[in-house]
């Protein structure tokens, strides 16, 4: 609906370029999905924040690299996108279904890859429940995390991240999940100040860690949250596998998705003393030429010699050219306090 103003676009025509993504269905979907007759509430889907209202994020964007053409992996909700980010596929899952809550995804993830390559990693998480007890940290999506025992050794509370950062003992790969989806993860209707406070704390912990001079901090969002955008997502991209997802649309008819289209753009930052200041990065320079969540996996593969997990991973543009050979001494040690909403 958001992309084509219909629940049932002709996917073959879309792939062939005969059907345009007009990007005009955001308010319509909001009105239908939430049965609201309040046009003002529905129009919130195309509202925005000013730079002064997102002081933390804005300051990071001005000081590091901002991607303005980074797409979610799936035009869908949280967990399928996080699965693509961590394994290059959602294994046919297009909704936040129960498989994500019970170590139910049977594919190889980046966490398994790292362990097999003897690269240290930790998934720090701020869930109020914990692995298997609620909204899972991403490493707990996978069968392997349970069967290998990594759920006991490599998933830790967020406070351990702050402690490890202060001591300079962060692993080679650090993966952080905020709680979801009420307070710190920027989900409506939470005040955006809570999310800004969260990323301010993460940034300042890393910035003031003894490991800052060897850190690349990537900040991204799993999906766009239903908010409007004018840039159509790329089509005809490689799927992670041959599995499809079918669900019932609000009009009662089935719709099947083959994962060959990216999701809507999401804000993404590349933060390090080794990247330029105030850089805006648009389209990628290699592979498929588009930045998306699996760009991170492809970059890690180049960094540590890991094989691409899926065709989507090997297609995704990487960003090593944005890392310079010059260390910066002007990166802010502290970020401003968030906008004081009442």
MARTIMAR-6671 format. One record per residue (C-alpha): residue in three letters; x, y, z. Coordinates in Angstrom, 1 decimal. Layout:
% MARTIMAR-6671
  type       x       y       z
   ala       X       Y       Z
...
***
This chain:
% MARTIMAR-6671
  type       x       y       z
   unk     0.0     0.0     0.0
   unk     2.7     2.5     1.0
   unk     4.6     2.1    -2.3
   unk     1.9     1.4    -4.9
   unk    -1.3     2.7    -3.2
   unk    -2.7    -0.8    -3.5
   unk    -2.3    -4.0    -1.5
   unk    -1.9    -6.0    -4.6
   unk     0.6    -4.5    -7.2
   unk     1.5    -6.7   -10.1
   unk     4.9    -7.7    -9.1
   unk     6.0    -8.8   -12.6
   unk     5.1    -5.4   -13.9
   unk     7.0    -3.7   -11.0
   unk    10.1    -5.8   -11.7
   unk     9.9    -5.0   -15.4
   unk     9.6    -1.3   -14.7
   unk     6.1    -1.1   -16.1
   unk     4.5    -0.2   -12.7
   unk     5.7     2.8   -10.8
   unk     6.1     2.9    -7.0
   unk     4.3     6.2    -6.5
   unk     5.1     6.4    -2.8
   unk     1.7     7.9    -2.0
   unk     0.1     5.3     0.2
   unk     1.4     6.1     3.6
   unk    -1.5     8.2     4.9
   unk    -4.0     5.8     3.3
   unk    -2.5     2.8     5.0
   unk    -2.3     4.6     8.3
   unk    -6.0     5.4     8.1
   unk    -7.0     1.9     7.0
   unk    -4.8    -0.1     9.4
   unk    -5.7     1.9    12.5
   unk    -9.3     2.6    11.5
   unk    -8.9     6.3    12.2
   unk   -11.2     9.0    11.0
   unk    -8.8    11.6    12.4
   unk    -7.0    12.9     9.4
   unk    -4.5    14.8    11.6
   unk    -3.4    11.6    13.3
   unk    -3.2     9.8    10.0
   unk    -1.1    12.6     8.6
   unk     1.5    12.0    11.3
   unk     2.9     9.4     8.9
   unk     4.2    12.2     6.7
   unk     5.4    14.5     9.4
   unk     9.0    15.2    10.4
   unk    11.4    16.5    13.0
   unk    13.5    19.6    12.7
   unk    17.3    19.4    13.3
   unk    16.8    21.1    16.7
   unk    14.3    18.4    17.8
   unk    16.8    15.6    17.1
   unk    20.0    17.3    18.5
   unk    21.8    14.1    19.3
   unk    21.3    12.5    15.9
   unk    21.9    15.8    14.1
   unk    25.2    16.4    15.9
   unk    26.4    12.9    15.0
   unk    25.4    13.5    11.3
   unk    27.3    16.8    11.2
   unk    30.5    15.1    12.7
   unk    30.6    11.8    10.8
   unk    29.1    10.1     7.7
   unk    25.4    10.1     7.0
   unk    24.0     7.8     4.4
   unk    21.0     9.3     2.6
   unk    20.3     6.3     0.4
   unk    20.4     3.3     2.8
   unk    17.4     1.0     2.4
   unk    15.9    -1.5     4.8
   unk    16.3    -5.0     3.6
   unk    12.6    -5.9     3.6
   unk     9.5    -3.7     3.0
   unk     8.2    -5.1     6.3
   unk     8.5    -5.1    10.1
   unk    11.3    -5.4    12.6
   unk    12.4    -9.0    12.9
   unk    12.6    -9.9     9.1
   unk    14.8    -6.9     8.7
   unk    17.0    -7.8    11.6
   unk    17.3   -11.3    10.3
   unk    18.5   -10.0     7.0
   unk    21.0    -7.7     8.8
   unk    22.4   -10.7    10.8
   unk    22.2   -13.6     8.3
   unk    21.3   -12.2     4.8
   unk    17.9   -13.7     4.8
   unk    14.7   -13.9     6.8
   unk    14.2   -17.6     5.8
   unk    10.8   -16.7     4.3
   unk     9.5   -14.8     7.4
   unk     7.8   -11.5     6.6
   unk     6.2   -10.9    10.0
   unk     7.3   -10.8    13.6
   unk     6.2   -14.3    14.1
   unk     6.9   -16.8    16.9
   unk    10.0   -18.3    15.2
   unk    12.0   -15.3    16.3
   unk    11.1   -15.9    19.9
   unk    12.2   -19.5    20.2
   unk    15.6   -19.7    18.4
   unk    13.6   -20.8    15.4
   unk    15.6   -19.6    12.4
   unk    17.7   -22.5    11.0
   unk    20.2   -20.6     8.9
   unk    23.8   -19.6     9.4
   unk    24.1   -16.2    11.0
   unk    27.0   -13.8    11.2
   unk    27.3   -14.8    14.9
   unk    28.0   -18.4    13.9
   unk    30.4   -17.2    11.2
   unk    32.4   -15.2    13.7
   unk    32.6   -18.0    16.2
   unk    33.8   -20.4    13.5
   unk    36.5   -17.9    12.5
   unk    37.6   -17.3    16.1
   unk    36.5   -13.7    16.0
   unk    35.1   -12.4    19.3
   unk    31.6   -11.1    19.5
   unk    28.9   -10.1    21.9
   unk    25.2    -9.2    21.5
   unk    24.5    -6.7    24.3
   unk    20.8    -6.2    24.8
   unk    18.4    -4.1    26.8
   unk    15.4    -6.4    26.7
   unk    13.2    -6.4    29.8
   unk    12.7   -10.1    29.4
   unk    15.8   -11.8    27.8
   unk    16.5   -14.5    25.3
   unk    13.5   -16.8    24.8
   unk    11.3   -14.8    27.2
   unk    10.0   -11.9    25.0
   unk    11.3    -9.7    22.2
   unk    14.6   -11.5    21.6
   unk    18.0   -10.0    21.0
   unk    18.9   -10.7    17.4
   unk    21.5   -13.4    18.1
   unk    18.7   -15.4    19.8
   unk    16.8   -15.7    16.5
   unk    18.9   -18.7    15.4
   unk    18.9   -22.4    16.1
   unk    22.7   -22.4    16.3
   unk    22.8   -19.8    19.1
   unk    20.8   -22.2    21.3
   unk    22.5   -25.5    20.3
   unk    26.0   -24.1    20.6
   unk    25.5   -22.6    24.0
   unk    26.3   -19.1    22.7
   unk    23.1   -17.8    24.2
   unk    24.7   -18.3    27.6
   unk    28.1   -16.9    26.7
   unk    27.6   -14.2    24.0
   unk    24.4   -12.4    25.0
   unk    24.7   -10.0    27.8
   unk    22.8    -7.1    29.5
   unk    23.5    -3.7    28.2
   unk    25.2    -2.6    31.4
   unk    28.0    -5.0    30.5
   unk    28.6    -3.1    27.3
   unk    29.1     0.1    29.3
   unk    31.5    -1.7    31.7
   unk    33.4    -3.3    28.8
   unk    33.7    -0.1    26.9
   unk    35.1     1.7    30.0
   unk    37.7    -1.0    30.6
   unk    38.6    -1.3    26.9
   unk    37.5    -4.9    26.7
   unk    34.9    -4.8    24.0
   unk    35.0    -7.8    21.6
   unk    36.0    -7.5    17.9
   unk    32.3    -7.3    16.9
   unk    29.8    -5.6    19.2
   unk    26.1    -5.8    18.4
   unk    23.6    -3.8    20.5
   unk    19.8    -4.1    20.7
   unk    17.8    -1.5    22.5
   unk    14.6    -2.7    24.2
   unk    11.7    -3.0    21.9
   unk     9.3    -1.5    21.4
   unk     8.2     1.0    24.0
   unk    10.9     3.4    25.2
   unk    14.4     3.6    23.7
   unk    13.9     2.3    20.2
   unk    12.3     5.4    18.7
   unk     8.9     3.6    18.3
   unk     5.8     5.8    18.5
   unk     4.3     6.9    20.7
   unk     7.4     7.1    22.9
   unk     9.0    10.5    23.3
   unk    11.9    10.7    20.9
   unk    14.1    12.1    23.7
   unk    14.3     8.6    25.2
   unk    15.8     7.2    22.0
   unk    18.1    10.1    21.7
   unk    19.3     9.6    25.2
   unk    20.0     6.0    24.5
   unk    22.2     6.6    21.4
   unk    23.9     9.5    23.3
   unk    24.9     7.1    26.0
   unk    26.1     4.5    23.5
   unk    28.2     7.0    21.6
   unk    29.8     8.6    24.6
   unk    30.7     5.2    26.0
   unk    32.5     4.3    22.8
   unk    34.0     7.7    22.2
   unk    35.5     7.8    25.7
   unk    36.7     4.1    25.6
   unk    40.4     3.2    25.3
   unk    39.3     1.4    22.1
   unk    37.9     4.5    20.4
   unk    40.9     4.7    18.0
   unk    40.1     1.3    16.6
   unk    36.3     1.5    16.5
   unk    33.8     1.8    13.7
   unk    30.3     2.4    15.1
   unk    27.4     1.8    12.7
   unk    24.1     3.2    13.8
   unk    21.0     2.2    11.8
   unk    17.3     1.4    12.1
   unk    15.8    -2.0    11.2
   unk    12.8    -0.4     9.3
   unk    11.1     2.9     8.6
   unk     8.2     2.5    11.0
   unk     5.5     3.4     8.5
   unk     6.7     7.0     8.0
   unk     6.5     8.5     4.6
   unk     9.4     8.8     2.0
   unk     9.6     9.9    -1.6
   unk    12.4     7.6    -2.7
   unk    11.2     4.3    -4.3
   unk    13.1     1.3    -3.0
   unk    15.2    -0.6    -5.6
   unk    13.6    -3.6    -7.3
   unk    15.0    -6.8    -8.9
   unk    17.5    -7.2    -6.1
   unk    18.7   -10.8    -5.2
   unk    16.7   -12.4    -2.5
   unk    18.4   -14.1     0.4
   unk    17.0   -17.5    -0.8
   unk    14.1   -18.9    -2.8
   unk    11.5   -18.8     0.0
   unk     8.5   -16.5    -0.2
   unk     6.1   -15.0     2.3
   unk     2.4   -15.0     2.0
   unk     0.0   -13.2     4.3
   unk    -3.6   -11.9     4.2
   unk    -3.9    -8.2     3.3
   unk    -6.4    -6.0     5.1
   unk    -8.8    -6.5     2.2
   unk    -8.9   -10.2     3.0
   unk    -6.9   -11.4    -0.1
   unk    -3.6   -13.1     0.0
   unk    -0.4   -11.3    -1.1
   unk     2.9   -13.1    -1.7
   unk     6.3   -11.5    -1.5
   unk     9.5   -12.9    -3.0
   unk    12.0   -10.6    -1.2
   unk    13.3    -9.1    -4.4
   unk    12.6    -5.5    -3.4
   unk    14.3    -3.5    -0.7
   unk    12.5    -1.7     2.1
   unk    12.1     2.1     2.5
   unk    15.1     4.2     3.4
   unk    16.3     4.4     7.0
   unk    18.7     6.8     8.7
   unk    22.2     5.3     9.0
   unk    25.5     6.8    10.3
   unk    29.1     5.6    10.1
   unk    30.9     6.9    13.2
   unk    34.7     6.7    13.8
   unk    37.7     8.9    14.2
   unk    38.8     7.4    10.8
   unk    35.9     8.8     8.7
   unk    35.3    12.3     7.3
   unk    33.4    15.0     9.0
   unk    30.0    16.0     7.7
   unk    30.1    13.6     4.8
   unk    26.8    12.7     3.0
   unk    27.1     9.4     1.2
   unk    24.5     8.7    -1.6
   unk    24.7     5.6    -3.9
   unk    27.2     2.9    -3.4
   unk    30.2     2.4    -5.7
   unk    30.4    -1.3    -6.0
   unk    28.5    -4.6    -6.3
   unk    24.8    -3.7    -6.7
   unk    25.4    -0.1    -6.0
   unk    22.9     0.2    -3.2
   unk    23.4     0.4     0.5
   unk    21.2    -1.8     2.7
   unk    21.4    -3.7     5.9
   unk    23.4    -6.6     4.2
   unk    26.0    -4.0     3.3
   unk    27.3    -4.5     6.8
   unk    27.6    -8.2     6.3
   unk    29.4    -7.8     3.0
   unk    31.8    -5.3     4.6
   unk    32.5    -7.7     7.5
   unk    33.2   -10.4     5.0
   unk    35.8    -8.2     3.3
   unk    37.3    -7.2     6.7
   unk    37.7   -10.7     8.1
   unk    37.6   -13.0     5.1
   unk    34.1   -14.4     5.7
   unk    32.2   -16.0     2.8
   unk    29.0   -14.2     1.7
   unk    26.1   -15.8     3.5
   unk    23.6   -15.3     0.7
   unk    23.3   -13.7    -2.8
   unk    21.8   -10.6    -1.2
   unk    25.0   -10.1     0.9
   unk    27.4   -10.4    -2.1
   unk    25.2    -8.0    -4.1
   unk    25.2    -5.2    -1.4
   unk    27.4    -2.2    -1.7
   unk    30.2    -1.9     0.8
   unk    31.7     1.3     2.4
   unk    35.3     0.7     3.0
   unk    36.2     3.7     0.8
   unk    34.7     6.0     3.5
   unk    37.3     4.9     6.0
   unk    40.3     7.2     5.6
   unk    44.0     6.9     6.6
   unk    43.8    10.0     8.7
   unk    42.9    10.0    12.4
   unk    40.7    12.9    13.6
   unk    41.2    14.7    16.9
   unk    38.1    16.8    16.6
   unk    35.4    14.2    17.3
   unk    33.1    15.3    20.2
   unk    33.6    13.6    23.5
   unk    30.0    14.5    24.5
   unk    26.8    15.1    22.6
   unk    24.2    17.7    23.4
   unk    21.3    16.8    25.6
   unk    18.1    15.9    23.7
   unk    15.4    18.4    23.0
   unk    13.3    19.1    26.2
   unk     9.9    17.9    25.2
   unk     7.1    18.5    27.7
***
